[in-house]
Amino acid sequence: QVHLVESGGGWVQPGGPLRFSCAASVTIFSFNAMGWYRHTPGKQRELVATIGRGAMTNYADSVKGRFTISRDGAKNTVYLQMNSLKPEDTAVYYCNAEMRVGLGSPANYWGQGTQVTVSS
């Protein structure tokens, strides 16, 4: 029943902006947190940004001051505004949502992934 649909991404020159959206099929307030991870072949998956209960936010050190995560509960959607993009930001970005199930480990749901390429 739970699925996430990502939009955004593409090619951009260094210094430019991109904006992601991630729309959930259920209320986003059923999740502990939502956010984005990114992955480049040969590297570990990296947490980029999350927003949780009470709108608490968390960012990777490499994106602090450049990326902003926000949410719209009425639209069941989370947004990631990315500014001042660098070539090092090139990756496939995946939306993620975490849901606590009982007393066990949380369930995780993933978007389809979208490519971001930052180059001149």
N, C-alpha and C positions, 0 to 999 in steps of 0.2 A: 504493500500500500504506500510506503514511503519512497518517494523518488525526488531527485534534485535535478534541475535543468539549468545549465550554465549558458550565459551569453556574454559576448565581448571577445577580447583578444584580437590578434592579428599582428601586423608589422607596424613598427613605429621607429622614428629616428631617436637617437639618444637625446634625452632631455624632454621628450614629449610625454603626453598623458595617454592613459587607457583607463577604461572603466568596465568592471565586471559586474554582472548580476547573477544571483543564484536563487531560483524560485523553488520553494518546497511545495509538495502536495498536501501537507498538513501544516497546522499552525506552528510557526517557528518557536513558540513558547513551550512546546512539548520537548524541545531539545535543551540539553545542558549548555551547549555552545554550538556555534557554526563558524565556519571560516574557510580559508584556503591553504592548501599545501601546493608545493611545486616540485617537479622532478625533471632532471636532465639525465639521459642515459649514462650509466657509469657512476652516478652520484646517488647518495642517500636522499630519500624524500625529506623535504624541509618544510617545517611549519612557517607560514608567512604571516598570517594574522587571524585572530579569532575574536568573536564577540559572544559573551555569555549572559547569564542571568543578571539582571540589574544593569545591562548594557556595559558590563565590564569588558574592556578590550585588552588584547595582548598582541604585541608585534615582535617579529624577529629584529634583532639589533640592526641587521643590514638594511631594513626598510623603514625604520623609525624616522619620522619627520618627512617621509615621502609618500607613504601609503596611509589611507584612512578607511577603516571599515565602519559600516553603519547598517541599520536595519529599518524595515518598514513592516510592522506587524500586520497591518491591514492587508498588505499584499503578499504576506508570507515570503518576503524577499530580503536577502542580504546583499549589500553592495560593497565593492572594493574600488576605491578611487586610487589610481596609481599615477603619481607625478614624478617628474625628474627621472625618468627611466634610464637605466644603464644597460650596457651589453650583458653584464652579469645577471640581469633579471630574465634573460632568455631562458625559457623553460615551458613545460606543459603544466598548466595550473588546474588543480582539481578542487572543486567545492566539497566540503565535508560537513556533516552534521553528526553530533553525538547525542544519543539518547540513553539515559539510565534505565535499565530493565531490572526490576526487583533489587536484590542485594548483590547481584553478580556484576560482571564486567559490562561496561556500556556497549550498546550496539552502535555501529558506525555506518553511515550511508554516504555514498560518493556520487558526485556529478560525473559527466562523461569526459571531462577534460577539454581544455582549449589551449592552443599553442600561442605563445607570445614570443615574438622575435624583435629584438632591439638592435638595430645596426644602421650604419650610414649608407 
